[in-house]
């Protein structure tokens, strides 16, 4: 398939997604904005990291059509999920994704999403209404891929508390061919985690990593394995 045909197919898909979003009270000019963004991404004039850090695009983060663009153009490159003006403690996350036999899982797609520093998924409240509202419409999210060594990396802010006693976490979904892994990235220095809850989290398949950085600049490394 030639590049022109691919681009035409992408634009057609985007138009369908934008039309679907328009039925959900999307502003009339949103379709044109998304088409322009698709062209810029396809030409390499922009990349998903620059878009997710741009506050001008923040009002569109909840739309399927916008999120589909970010997914479609995901790269195996370090991604920043939040604008530079986003309040909170900046976290540096990296890790390796492995096959069951221990070999690197290359070119796998990661979807990560989370609450902001105050514990909100949306821009107007802690939770987003509707079926899977938080999972599908979280304001802070990103798509990225693993490289040839199964390595991935992104930056974000430390998520706030969902409620007292519940650990902070970043939700992570991984798609590698026909294999899917859904897990959560937890932080060993989280005050809500004690030895018992840490043991329980690991038993549930959640990931807990220590802080390899400093308190003001935390860094966590995870080792994930596909089922």
TORKOL-768993 format. One line per 4 residues: their letters; for each residue x, y, z of N, C-alpha, C, CB. Coordinates in pm, 1 decimal. Glycine has a CB too. Example, Ala and Ser with C-alpha at 12.3 -4.5 7.8 and 13.67 -1.06 7.14 Angstrom:
REM residues 2
AS> 1319.0 -569.0 780.0 1230.0 -450.0 780.0 1320.0 -330.0 780.0 1130.8 -447.3 904.6 | 1285.0 -225.0 708.0 1367.0 -106.0 714.0 1290.0 3.0 787.0 1408.4 -59.8 572.5
//
This chain:
REM residues 227
XXXX> 84.2 -119.1 0.0 0.0 0.0 0.0 88.2 124.8 0.0 -95.5 0.2 122.4 | 66.3 217.7 -94.7 148.7 337.6 -104.0 117.8 433.0 8.3 128.4 406.4 -237.4 | 209.6 530.9 30.3 190.7 628.7 138.0 66.2 712.2 113.9 313.3 719.8 150.4 | 38.3 747.3 -13.6 -79.6 829.7 -42.6 -208.7 755.4 -10.1 -79.9 872.5 -189.6
XXXX> -210.3 624.8 -40.8 -329.5 545.0 -10.4 -347.0 531.6 139.6 -320.3 405.8 -75.3 | -233.3 510.3 211.0 -238.8 500.3 356.8 -292.6 628.9 418.0 -100.1 468.8 413.8 | -243.1 741.8 366.6 -286.9 870.1 421.7 -434.7 891.3 394.0 -204.3 986.1 362.9 | -480.5 855.0 272.2 -621.3 868.6 238.7 -707.8 782.4 330.5 -645.0 830.8 92.5
XXXX> -662.4 660.3 356.6 -737.3 570.6 444.2 -742.4 625.4 586.0 -675.0 430.7 444.0 | -630.7 682.4 631.3 -626.5 739.8 765.9 -722.0 856.9 777.9 -484.6 784.2 800.9 | -724.9 942.0 674.2 -814.2 1057.9 676.5 -960.5 1014.7 675.7 -786.0 1149.6 557.0 | -989.4 909.9 596.3 -1125.5 859.1 590.9 -1169.1 805.3 726.4 -1137.3 750.4 484.8
XXXX> -1077.6 730.6 792.9 -1106.9 678.4 925.9 -1128.7 791.7 1024.1 -994.0 587.6 974.4 | -1045.2 893.7 1014.1 -1056.7 1007.1 1104.7 -1187.9 1080.3 1085.4 -940.8 1102.4 1084.9 | -1230.5 1094.7 957.8 -1358.8 1160.4 931.6 -1473.7 1084.3 996.7 -1382.8 1172.7 780.7 | -1468.1 951.2 987.8 -1571.9 869.3 1050.3 -1571.5 886.9 1201.5 -1552.5 721.7 1014.5
XXXX> -1450.5 887.5 1260.5 -1440.1 904.8 1405.2 -1486.5 1043.6 1447.5 -1296.2 881.3 1451.3 | -1450.9 1144.2 1368.4 -1491.9 1279.9 1401.0 -1642.5 1294.1 1389.3 -1421.8 1380.6 1310.2 | -1700.4 1227.8 1288.7 -1845.6 1233.1 1274.1 -1913.9 1168.1 1393.8 -1889.3 1164.2 1143.9 | -1855.4 1057.1 1440.7 -1910.3 991.7 1559.4 -1902.7 1083.8 1679.9 -1835.9 861.0 1588.3
XXXX> -1787.3 1152.1 1694.5 -1770.5 1243.8 1806.4 -1866.2 1360.7 1795.1 -1626.9 1294.0 1813.3 | -1894.2 1402.5 1672.4 -1983.1 1516.3 1653.2 -2121.9 1487.6 1707.7 -1991.3 1552.9 1505.9 | -2160.8 1359.8 1705.2 -2290.0 1322.3 1759.8 -2292.8 1338.0 1910.7 -2323.9 1179.7 1721.8 | -2174.5 1347.4 1972.6 -2165.4 1362.7 2117.6 -2134.0 1507.0 2154.4 -2058.5 1268.7 2175.2
XXXX> -2196.6 1602.0 2081.8 -2186.4 1744.4 2110.8 -2044.6 1797.9 2094.5 -2234.8 1771.4 2250.6 | -1972.5 1751.8 1993.0 -1841.3 1804.2 1962.1 -1857.4 1935.5 1885.9 -1758.4 1701.7 1880.5 | -1777.1 2039.3 1917.4 -1786.2 2166.3 1845.4 -1769.6 2146.0 1695.7 -1681.1 2264.2 1896.7 | -1838.4 2226.2 1611.5 -1836.0 2207.2 1466.1 -1696.8 2212.9 1404.7 -1921.5 2310.4 1401.2
XXXX> -1605.5 2293.9 1461.3 -1473.9 2308.0 1399.8 -1376.4 2198.3 1441.8 -1415.9 2442.6 1434.3 | -1419.2 2107.5 1528.5 -1328.3 2003.4 1576.6 -1281.7 1911.9 1463.9 -1395.8 1921.0 1685.2 | -1371.1 1880.4 1371.2 -1333.9 1792.6 1259.4 -1217.8 1850.7 1181.4 -1453.2 1770.0 1166.0 | -1222.8 1979.7 1151.1 -1114.6 2043.4 1076.7 -985.1 2045.0 1157.3 -1153.8 2185.9 1037.9
XXXX> -997.1 2067.1 1286.7 -877.7 2064.5 1372.3 -811.1 1927.9 1367.8 -914.1 2100.4 1517.4 | -891.9 1823.7 1374.8 -838.0 1688.4 1375.6 -778.6 1649.9 1240.4 -946.2 1589.6 1414.4 | -841.5 1694.5 1134.2 -787.2 1668.0 1000.8 -651.8 1736.4 983.5 -885.3 1715.8 891.7 | -641.2 1858.5 1031.5 -514.2 1929.1 1024.6 -407.8 1858.5 1108.1 -531.1 2073.4 1071.6
XXXX> -448.3 1811.8 1225.0 -355.1 1740.5 1311.6 -308.9 1610.9 1247.6 -419.1 1712.0 1446.4 | -400.9 1538.9 1182.5 -365.7 1414.4 1113.2 -262.9 1441.7 1003.5 -491.8 1347.8 1053.0 | -281.3 1547.7 928.5 -186.1 1581.4 822.5 -48.8 1613.9 880.0 -237.6 1699.5 740.1 | -46.6 1688.1 989.6 80.4 1724.8 1051.8 153.0 1602.6 1107.1 57.1 1826.3 1163.2
XXXX> 77.8 1510.2 1166.5 138.6 1387.3 1217.8 190.6 1300.6 1104.3 38.0 1308.8 1301.8 | 113.9 1289.4 998.1 153.5 1205.2 885.5 278.3 1258.8 816.4 39.4 1194.2 785.4 | 293.9 1391.6 813.3 409.7 1453.7 748.4 529.7 1464.9 842.1 372.5 1591.5 696.7 | 510.6 1429.0 968.8 620.4 1439.9 1063.5 642.1 1579.8 1116.5 744.9 1392.4 1000.3
XXXX> 547.2 1669.4 1091.5 558.3 1806.7 1141.4 532.0 1813.1 1291.2 460.9 1898.4 1067.3 | 456.9 1718.3 1341.1 431.4 1705.2 1484.0 445.2 1558.4 1522.1 290.2 1760.0 1521.8 | 462.6 1532.8 1651.6 456.0 1395.5 1700.3 372.7 1394.5 1828.1 599.2 1336.8 1725.4 | 332.9 1277.1 1869.7 235.7 1268.0 1978.8 286.0 1332.1 2107.6 201.0 1123.1 2004.8
XXXX> 417.5 1326.7 2131.0 472.3 1387.2 2251.6 450.8 1537.4 2255.5 619.2 1356.9 2262.4 | 466.5 1604.8 2141.7 447.1 1749.5 2138.2 300.0 1786.5 2151.7 503.4 1807.1 2008.9 | 211.7 1696.9 2109.7 68.5 1724.2 2117.5 16.7 1707.2 2260.0 -8.4 1632.3 2022.3 | 60.9 1600.6 2327.1 13.7 1575.4 2463.2 64.3 1680.3 2562.1 57.3 1436.9 2508.4
XXXX> 172.3 1747.7 2530.8 223.9 1852.0 2618.9 170.1 1990.0 2583.4 374.6 1853.5 2613.9 | 90.9 1998.7 2478.0 35.1 2126.1 2432.1 -102.6 2147.2 2496.0 24.7 2129.5 2276.1 | -114.8 2247.5 2579.0 -242.1 2272.0 2649.2 -354.8 2309.9 2553.8 -224.3 2382.2 2752.8 | -323.2 2355.2 2433.3 -427.5 2391.7 2337.6 -511.9 2272.4 2295.6 -365.7 2455.4 2215.5
XXXX> -452.4 2152.0 2303.9 -525.0 2030.9 2263.8 -596.1 1964.5 2381.5 -429.2 1931.6 2199.5 | -572.2 2012.4 2501.7 -629.2 1947.9 2620.1 -781.5 1933.4 2615.2 -591.0 2025.8 2742.6 | -856.7 2031.1 2562.9 -1003.0 2014.6 2557.5 -1050.4 1898.2 2471.8 -1065.0 2139.9 2506.1 | -961.8 1843.7 2386.7 -1001.5 1732.8 2299.3 -958.1 1596.7 2351.3 -944.5 1753.6 2161.9
XXXX> -890.6 1593.2 2463.9 -834.7 1467.0 2514.1 -940.2 1359.9 2539.1 -758.7 1492.3 2641.7 | -1063.9 1399.9 2566.1 -1167.5 1301.5 2598.5 -1230.5 1239.7 2473.9 -1275.3 1365.9 2683.1 | -1200.7 1292.6 2355.0 -1266.4 1246.5 2233.0 -1202.2 1118.9 2177.7 -1262.7 1356.2 2127.4 | -1285.8 1025.8 2131.1 -1235.6 903.6 2068.0 -1147.3 937.2 1948.4 -1352.4 813.6 2024.1
XXXX> -1190.2 1033.7 1867.8 -1117.5 1067.0 1745.9 -978.2 1120.3 1776.6 -1195.3 1169.1 1664.5 | -965.0 1204.0 1877.4 -833.9 1256.3 1916.2 -745.9 1143.7 1970.3 -848.9 1368.3 2021.9 | -800.9 1061.9 2056.7 -724.3 953.3 2117.3 -681.7 850.7 2012.0 -806.8 885.1 2227.5 | -767.4 830.8 1911.0 -731.6 738.1 1803.3 -611.7 788.0 1724.7 -849.9 717.3 1709.3
XXXX> -601.8 919.4 1708.1 -485.9 975.9 1639.3 -358.2 950.8 1718.5 -505.0 1126.2 1616.5 | -365.1 971.6 1848.9 -248.1 949.4 1933.6 -206.2 802.2 1927.2 -277.9 991.3 2080.1 | -303.9 713.6 1928.1 -273.0 570.2 1919.6 -213.3 534.7 1783.5 -399.8 486.2 1944.9 | -273.7 585.6 1678.6 -229.9 551.6 1543.0 -85.4 592.6 1518.2 -320.3 618.1 1440.3
XXXX> -42.2 701.3 1580.1 92.2 754.1 1554.6 187.5 730.3 1672.1 84.4 903.1 1524.5 | 157.8 631.0 1755.0 245.8 597.9 1867.0 383.2 555.1 1816.4 183.7 486.6 1953.5 | 487.1 592.0 1892.1 623.9 559.6 1853.8 698.9 493.9 1969.0 697.4 685.3 1807.9 | 808.8 430.4 1935.0 898.4 374.7 2036.3 996.6 484.0 2076.9 973.8 247.2 1982.9
XXXX> 945.4 582.2 2148.3 1025.5 695.8 2192.5 973.5 741.1 2327.0 1021.7 811.9 2089.2 | 1061.8 802.4 2405.7 1022.1 851.4 2537.0 911.1 953.4 2522.8 1141.6 912.4 2611.2 | 802.2 932.8 2594.2 682.1 1015.1 2579.9 655.5 1091.1 2708.7 560.2 928.4 2542.4 | 614.4 1215.6 2695.8 569.5 1292.7 2811.1 418.6 1304.0 2802.9 637.0 1433.9 2816.3
XXXX> 348.9 1262.1 2909.5 203.6 1258.9 2908.9 140.7 1392.9 2943.6 155.2 1155.1 3004.5 | 213.8 1480.8 3009.8 153.2 1600.6 3068.5 218.9 1727.7 3016.0 163.4 1595.9 3220.8 | 142.1 1838.7 3011.3 201.7 1967.7 2975.5 306.9 2008.3 3078.5 92.9 2076.6 2964.5 | 396.7 2096.0 3038.8 501.7 2141.8 3130.2 444.7 2227.0 3243.3 607.4 2221.3 3053.6
XXXX> 323.5 2275.9 3225.4 258.0 2354.8 3329.7 174.3 2269.9 3424.7 170.8 2460.3 3266.8 | 167.4 2138.9 3400.4 85.3 2049.8 3483.5 139.4 2046.1 3626.0 81.5 1906.9 3423.9 | 55.4 2075.5 3726.5 103.3 2070.4 3865.4 126.9 1927.2 3911.3 3.3 2138.6 3958.7 | 218.5 1912.5 4006.4 247.5 1781.2 4061.5 394.9 1746.7 4053.2 166.8 1676.7 3990.3
XXXX> 430.1 1635.5 4116.3 568.4 1587.3 4116.4 593.8 1506.3 3989.7 597.6 1501.6 4243.2 | 696.0 1544.1 3913.9 725.2 1475.3 3788.5 786.3 1338.2 3815.4 819.8 1559.5 3701.6 | 729.5 1236.3 3750.2 781.0 1099.7 3760.1 845.9 1059.0 3629.0 668.4 1001.0 3797.1 | 952.8 983.3 3640.5 1015.3 922.5 3523.0 994.1 771.8 3532.4 1168.9 958.4 3513.6
XXXX> 926.1 718.4 3431.5 890.6 576.7 3429.7 959.2 510.6 3311.3 736.2 557.2 3422.2 | 1020.8 396.0 3335.1 1069.1 316.9 3223.4 1058.1 169.3 3258.7 1214.9 354.5 3187.5 | 1087.2 86.1 3161.7 1076.3 -56.7 3188.7 1101.8 -139.9 3065.6 940.7 -88.9 3244.0 | 1091.5 -271.4 3085.8 1112.8 -367.7 2978.2 993.3 -462.2 2972.4 1245.6 -447.0 2999.1
XXXX> 950.1 -486.6 2851.6 841.9 -581.9 2828.7 901.5 -707.9 2768.0 731.3 -521.6 2735.9 | 870.1 -822.8 2829.5 928.6 -949.7 2786.5 821.3 -1048.9 2744.4 1013.6 -1009.3 2898.1 | 859.6 -1137.0 2654.9 776.6 -1251.4 2619.7 783.9 -1353.2 2733.8 822.4 -1315.0 2483.9 | 693.5 -1450.8 2738.0 698.5 -1552.8 2844.0 831.2 -1628.3 2851.4 587.4 -1651.7 2823.5
XXXX> 902.2 -1636.7 2738.4 1030.6 -1707.0 2738.2 1147.7 -1616.1 2775.8 1055.6 -1767.8 2601.7 | 1115.9 -1489.7 2809.6 1220.3 -1397.2 2851.0 1278.1 -1312.2 2739.8 1328.8 -1472.1 2914.0 | 1237.4 -1337.8 2616.6 1285.3 -1257.4 2504.4 1213.8 -1122.0 2501.8 1263.9 -1332.5 2370.8 | 1279.3 -1017.1 2450.6 1215.4 -884.5 2444.8 1090.1 -886.5 2357.7 1314.2 -779.8 2391.1
XXXX> 989.1 -813.2 2401.0 865.7 -798.5 2323.2 873.2 -664.4 2250.8 737.0 -807.1 2415.2 | 917.0 -669.5 2125.9 937.4 -547.6 2048.1 807.7 -499.7 1983.3 1043.4 -570.8 1941.2 | 799.0 -367.8 1963.1 689.8 -305.2 1889.1 551.7 -331.1 1950.2 691.3 -353.9 1747.2 | 547.7 -352.8 2080.6 418.7 -367.8 2149.4 362.3 -229.5 2179.2 434.1 -450.8 2281.3
XXXX> 231.8 -219.3 2181.4 164.7 -91.7 2206.5 124.0 -82.3 2353.0 40.9 -75.7 2115.0 | 162.7 27.2 2418.1 124.2 53.1 2556.7 24.4 168.3 2561.2 248.6 85.0 2643.8 | -82.2 149.3 2636.1 -177.4 256.3 2665.2 -171.2 280.5 2815.0 -324.2 219.9 2618.0 | -137.5 402.7 2854.9 -128.8 437.4 2995.9 -222.4 554.6 3024.1 17.3 472.1 3035.9
XXXX> -286.0 551.4 3140.1 -373.6 661.3 3179.8 -377.7 668.5 3331.8 -516.9 643.2 3121.3 | -421.8 781.8 3385.4 -409.2 801.1 3529.5 -493.0 918.5 3579.4 -263.6 822.6 3566.3 | -496.9 932.0 3711.7 -552.3 1050.9 3776.4 -444.3 1159.3 3780.7 -604.3 1017.7 3920.7 | -486.3 1285.4 3794.4 -389.5 1393.6 3807.7 -345.0 1406.4 3953.3 -449.4 1526.9 3757.4
XXXX> -270.1 1510.4 3985.6 -210.8 1524.0 4119.1 -314.2 1532.4 4229.7 -123.6 1645.8 4124.0 | -435.8 1580.3 4196.4 -539.4 1591.9 4297.5 -634.7 1472.2 4299.6 -617.5 1718.2 4275.0 | -604.4 1370.8 4217.6 -686.1 1250.0 4216.9 -802.0 1252.7 4120.1 -737.9 1225.6 4351.6 | -796.7 1339.7 4021.1 -904.9 1352.4 3923.3 -867.6 1286.4 3791.2 -939.0 1499.8 3900.3
XXXX> -963.0 1214.3 3731.8 -947.3 1163.0 3595.8 -985.9 1269.3 3493.2 -1032.4 1036.3 3575.8 | -1090.4 1345.6 3522.6 -1137.6 1446.9 3429.9 -1089.0 1585.3 3467.3 -1287.6 1445.6 3423.7 | -1132.8 1684.8 3392.1 -1092.8 1821.4 3422.5 -1194.3 1891.3 3511.4 -1073.5 1900.0 3294.7 | -1302.9 1821.1 3545.2 -1406.6 1882.7 3627.3 -1449.2 1794.9 3744.7 -1526.7 1914.6 3542.1
XXXX> -1379.9 1685.2 3766.4 -1418.4 1597.0 3875.7 -1331.2 1473.8 3883.9 -1561.7 1556.2 3860.7 | -1345.5 1402.7 3995.8 -1260.4 1286.0 4020.3 -1283.6 1175.2 3919.4 -1283.9 1233.0 4159.4 | -1409.4 1153.7 3881.6 -1441.5 1044.8 3790.1 -1523.0 1097.1 3672.6 -1518.2 933.2 3863.2 | -1511.1 1027.4 3558.9 -1581.7 1064.3 3437.3 -1702.6 972.4 3423.3 -1488.2 1055.1 3311.9
XXXX> -1823.1 1026.9 3414.0 -1943.2 943.4 3407.7 -1950.2 861.0 3279.1 -2067.2 1030.3 3419.4 | -2030.4 755.3 3284.9 -2050.5 670.3 3169.4 -1972.1 541.9 3179.8 -2012.6 743.0 3044.2 | -2011.0 439.3 3102.0 -1939.4 311.1 3102.6 -1792.2 328.8 3065.4 -2006.1 212.7 3005.6 | -1704.9 282.4 3152.1 -1560.3 293.2 3130.5 -1516.4 436.8 3102.1 -1518.2 203.3 3015.2
XXXX> -1585.2 531.5 3165.4 -1553.3 671.8 3142.1 -1410.0 706.8 3177.3 -1646.3 758.6 3220.4 | -1363.3 660.1 3292.1 -1225.7 690.0 3332.9 -1125.1 625.3 3237.9 -1200.7 641.9 3476.6 | -1149.5 501.3 3201.2 -1055.0 426.9 3116.5 -1048.6 485.0 2975.4 -1094.7 278.8 3109.9 | -1159.7 523.9 2920.7 -1161.9 565.8 2781.2 -1149.5 716.0 2760.5 -1286.9 518.6 2718.1
XXXX> -1164.1 794.1 2868.7 -1165.6 939.6 2851.1 -1076.4 1014.6 2949.0 -1305.4 990.0 2864.4 | -987.5 945.2 3020.0 -900.4 1011.9 3117.0 -824.1 1127.0 3051.3 -801.6 911.1 3178.7 | -816.6 1238.6 3119.7 -748.8 1355.9 3063.8 -599.8 1329.4 3042.9 -767.9 1477.1 3155.8 | -536.7 1261.7 3138.5 -394.2 1231.4 3127.3 -378.2 1088.6 3075.7 -321.8 1249.5 3264.4
XXXX> -327.0 1077.2 2954.5 -312.1 945.9 2891.6 -202.4 953.8 2786.5 -446.4 898.2 2828.1 | -165.0 837.9 2734.3 -70.3 835.1 2624.6 -58.9 696.6 2564.3 64.7 882.3 2671.1 | -13.9 691.1 2440.5 16.4 565.7 2371.7 162.6 569.9 2329.8 -77.8 543.5 2247.7 | 233.8 463.4 2352.7 371.8 452.0 2308.7 403.1 306.3 2278.2 468.6 507.8 2415.3
XXXX> 516.8 282.5 2213.3 555.4 146.6 2176.2 688.3 108.2 2239.2 563.6 133.1 2024.4 | 709.1 -20.8 2248.6 839.8 -70.7 2294.2 936.5 -72.3 2175.2 826.7 -214.6 2357.6 | 1066.1 -59.3 2206.4 1165.2 -65.5 2099.2 1206.9 -210.2 2075.5 1288.5 21.6 2133.2 | 1313.7 -229.9 2001.4 1356.4 -366.4 1966.5 1401.2 -446.7 2088.7 1470.0 -361.0 1864.9
XXXX> 1436.2 -377.6 2197.0 1475.9 -444.9 2321.0 1361.3 -457.7 2420.3 1590.0 -370.4 2385.5 | 1239.9 -422.6 2376.2 1124.8 -427.6 2465.7 1120.3 -310.7 2563.3 1125.7 -556.7 2542.2 | 1203.6 -210.0 2540.1 1215.9 -96.9 2633.8 1111.1 9.8 2604.2 1357.4 -35.2 2626.4 | 1061.5 73.3 2709.8 968.4 185.8 2696.0 999.2 287.4 2805.1 819.1 138.1 2704.5
XXXX> 958.3 412.5 2784.3 983.6 517.5 2882.5 884.5 631.5 2863.2 1128.7 569.4 2871.4 | 838.8 687.1 2974.4 753.6 805.9 2967.4 766.5 887.0 3095.6 606.3 766.5 2943.3 | 724.8 1011.7 3088.2 722.5 1102.4 3202.1 580.1 1146.1 3228.9 813.0 1224.4 3177.7 | 548.6 1164.2 3355.2 415.7 1209.4 3393.6 424.9 1266.5 3534.4 311.0 1093.2 3386.0
XXXX> 311.8 1300.5 3593.8 312.0 1347.2 3732.1 259.2 1236.1 3822.7 226.4 1476.3 3747.4 | 299.1 1242.6 3948.3 251.6 1142.1 4043.6 100.1 1156.1 4059.5 323.7 1157.2 4181.6 | 26.5 1047.1 4037.8 -119.4 1055.7 4051.1 -160.9 1075.5 4195.7 -185.4 930.1 3995.2 | -269.4 1150.8 4214.4 -321.7 1173.3 4348.1 -400.5 1054.1 4398.0 -408.2 1296.7 4350.3
XXXX> -442.4 1061.4 4523.7 -516.0 951.5 4585.6 -656.6 939.2 4529.6 -522.0 970.5 4735.6 | -694.8 815.7 4499.4 -833.9 785.8 4463.7 -921.1 798.7 4587.6 -846.9 643.2 4402.0 | -875.3 742.1 4696.8 -937.0 755.0 4827.5 -837.4 704.4 4931.4 -1072.3 676.4 4835.0 | -861.2 740.1 5054.8 -767.7 700.3 5160.2 -754.7 549.2 5166.1 -813.1 754.7 5296.1
XXXX> -630.3 503.1 5172.4 -605.6 360.0 5181.3 -586.2 291.3 5047.8 -717.0 295.8 5252.2 | -614.0 362.2 4938.2 -595.4 303.9 4803.9 -465.7 357.5 4745.3 -716.8 336.9 4709.5 | -373.7 270.2 4704.4 -243.2 315.5 4653.4 -256.5 399.2 4526.1 -153.1 195.3 4626.0 | -160.5 487.0 4506.1 -150.4 559.5 4380.6 -111.2 460.2 4271.6 -47.3 676.6 4390.6
XXXX> -159.4 485.7 4149.9 -124.8 393.0 4041.7 -140.0 458.9 3905.1 -212.4 267.6 4049.0 | -66.9 405.4 3810.5 -83.9 437.9 3669.6 -137.4 312.0 3602.1 51.5 487.3 3603.4 | -247.3 323.9 3532.8 -307.7 210.0 3465.5 -234.7 185.2 3333.2 -459.5 233.9 3441.6 | -209.9 59.3 3304.5 -130.1 23.8 3187.1 -193.1 -94.5 3113.9 15.0 -9.6 3227.9
XXXX> -216.2 -76.1 2985.6 -266.1 -183.5 2899.9 -166.7 -204.3 2787.1 -408.4 -150.7 2844.0 | -135.0 -330.1 2760.4 -33.4 -362.0 2660.3 -92.0 -456.0 2555.7 91.4 -425.5 2726.6 | -67.2 -422.4 2430.1 -117.6 -502.0 2318.5 1.2 -544.3 2232.5 -222.7 -421.8 2234.1 | 24.9 -674.3 2228.4 137.2 -729.5 2152.3 84.8 -844.6 2067.6 253.0 -777.3 2247.0
XXXX> 50.1 -814.8 1943.1 -10.4 -917.4 1858.9 -143.7 -961.2 1915.9 82.9 -1037.5 1844.5 | -158.2 -1089.6 1941.8 -282.3 -1141.3 1997.7 -281.2 -1141.9 2151.1 -307.4 -1281.5 1945.7 | -171.3 -1098.7 2209.8 -158.4 -1099.0 2355.8 -193.7 -962.2 2413.9 -15.5 -1138.7 2396.9 | -264.2 -966.0 2526.3 -302.4 -843.4 2595.1 -268.5 -856.6 2742.9 -453.2 -813.2 2575.6
XXXX> -211.3 -751.0 2798.2 -179.5 -747.0 2940.7 -235.9 -618.4 2999.1 -25.4 -756.6 2964.8 | -317.5 -632.5 3102.2 -368.4 -515.7 3174.9 -313.8 -521.4 3316.5 -525.6 -511.5 3175.1 | -248.6 -416.6 3356.5 -188.6 -413.3 3488.7 -190.0 -271.0 3542.2 -45.1 -468.7 3485.1 | -130.1 -250.6 3657.1 -119.5 -118.7 3718.0 22.1 -101.1 3770.6 -224.3 -100.2 3832.0
XXXX> 76.0 18.7 3752.9 211.0 49.8 3799.0 200.6 122.4 3932.8 288.6 136.2 3693.9 | 251.3 57.0 4038.7 246.4 112.1 4173.9 386.3 152.0 4218.6 185.2 10.4 4272.5 | 392.9 231.5 4325.5 519.2 287.6 4371.7 548.0 241.2 4514.1 516.4 441.5 4364.5 | 663.3 178.2 4532.4 695.4 117.8 4661.3 703.9 220.9 4773.8 826.1 42.5 4651.5
XXXX> 738.6 346.7 4739.4 749.2 450.5 4842.2 617.4 520.8 4869.2 852.2 552.1 4802.0 | 508.3 472.6 4809.8 375.5 526.5 4836.4 338.3 497.5 4981.9 269.9 465.9 4738.8 | 299.8 599.9 5055.6 267.9 582.7 5197.1 143.8 496.5 5218.8 247.9 717.8 5262.3 | 63.6 480.1 5114.0 -55.5 395.9 5125.1 -22.5 247.5 5110.0 -158.0 436.6 5020.5
XXXX> 101.6 217.2 5072.5 143.8 77.7 5056.8 218.0 31.0 5181.1 233.1 61.0 4931.7 | 169.6 -74.8 5241.2 240.5 -139.5 5352.0 279.8 -279.6 5306.2 151.8 -144.7 5482.8 | 354.9 -355.0 5384.0 396.4 -489.0 5339.9 281.0 -579.2 5298.7 473.4 -556.0 5448.9 | 169.0 -572.1 5371.9 55.1 -658.5 5339.5 -7.4 -620.2 5205.9 -50.3 -651.5 5450.2
XXXX> -30.2 -488.9 5185.5 -92.8 -445.4 5061.0 2.5 -462.2 4942.2 -137.5 -298.9 5072.5 | 131.2 -450.9 4966.3 229.0 -475.0 4860.2 225.4 -621.1 4816.7 370.7 -436.6 4907.2 | 221.0 -711.2 4913.8 213.0 -854.6 4883.0 85.0 -884.0 4806.0 218.5 -939.6 5012.5 | -25.4 -825.0 4849.8 -154.0 -846.6 4781.8 -147.5 -795.6 4638.2 -268.9 -776.3 4858.2
XXXX> -89.1 -677.5 4617.7 -80.7 -619.1 4483.5 -1.6 -708.9 4389.4 -16.5 -480.1 4489.4 | 110.1 -760.4 4436.6 194.1 -847.2 4354.0 120.4 -976.8 4321.8 327.7 -877.6 4425.1 | 46.5 -1030.0 4421.0 -31.8 -1151.6 4398.3 -139.6 -1129.1 4293.0 -95.5 -1199.1 4529.0 | -188.7 -1005.3 4281.8 -292.4 -972.4 4184.6 -235.1 -940.1 4046.0 -374.1 -855.1 4234.9
XXXX> -103.8 -948.0 4032.3 -41.0 -920.0 3903.7 -9.9 -774.2 3880.6 -127.8 -968.2 3794.8 | -20.6 -692.3 3984.8 14.6 -551.6 3971.7 166.0 -535.6 3987.6 -61.4 -465.5 4076.4 | 217.8 -424.4 3942.0 362.2 -403.4 3939.4 401.1 -300.4 4045.8 408.7 -357.0 3798.6 | 496.8 -333.7 4129.0 545.3 -243.2 4233.6 694.9 -223.6 4214.5 514.0 -298.9 4376.7
XXXX> 737.3 -97.6 4203.4 878.7 -68.8 4180.0 928.7 32.8 4282.0 901.1 -16.5 4036.4 | 1055.0 17.8 4324.6 1114.4 116.4 4415.9 1156.1 242.2 4340.8 1235.7 56.2 4488.8 | 1178.0 347.8 4415.9 1222.7 473.8 4358.2 1375.1 470.8 4343.1 1177.7 594.3 4446.4 | 1422.5 472.5 4218.0 1565.5 473.6 4191.6 1620.5 616.1 4178.4 1595.2 394.6 4065.4
XXXX> 1531.3 714.0 4187.2 1573.3 852.4 4179.1 1581.9 913.3 4317.2 1478.2 932.3 4091.9 | 1550.7 1041.5 4326.5 1545.2 1109.3 4454.9 1401.5 1149.2 4482.8 1638.6 1232.9 4457.3 | 1375.6 1195.5 4603.7 1238.1 1224.4 4643.0 1174.7 1331.0 4553.5 1233.8 1269.4 4788.5 | 1253.6 1432.6 4515.7 1200.5 1540.0 4432.9 1191.2 1500.5 4285.0 1286.9 1663.7 4447.7
XXXX> 1264.6 1398.8 4244.5 1264.4 1352.4 4105.6 1260.6 1199.9 4103.2 1389.2 1405.5 4028.9 | 1145.9 1142.2 4134.8 1135.9 995.7 4141.8 1152.9 930.4 4004.6 1001.1 955.1 4201.6 | 1208.5 810.5 4007.0 1223.4 731.5 3885.7 1196.9 585.1 3918.4 1364.8 749.9 3824.0 | 1109.1 524.0 3840.6 1067.3 386.2 3866.9 1088.9 302.0 3740.9 917.9 380.9 3912.1
XXXX> 1143.7 182.9 3761.5 1167.8 91.2 3650.1 1089.9 -37.2 3673.3 1319.3 61.1 3634.0 | 1016.5 -79.1 3570.3 930.5 -198.0 3580.4 974.0 -305.1 3481.4 783.3 -160.7 3555.8 | 955.8 -427.5 3521.5 982.7 -542.6 3435.8 849.8 -615.9 3416.1 1093.1 -637.9 3498.5 | 796.6 -606.3 3297.4 665.4 -663.0 3267.2 679.2 -785.3 3177.3 575.2 -558.0 3200.5
XXX> 591.7 -882.1 3197.1 596.6 -1003.0 3116.3 458.0 -1032.3 3060.0 648.5 -1122.7 3199.4 | 453.8 -1061.0 2932.3 328.6 -1093.7 2866.5 279.1 -1231.4 2911.3 345.6 -1089.5 2714.0 | 148.9 -1252.8 2911.2 94.7 -1384.2 2948.1 127.5 -1490.7 2843.8 -56.6 -1375.3 2966.8
//
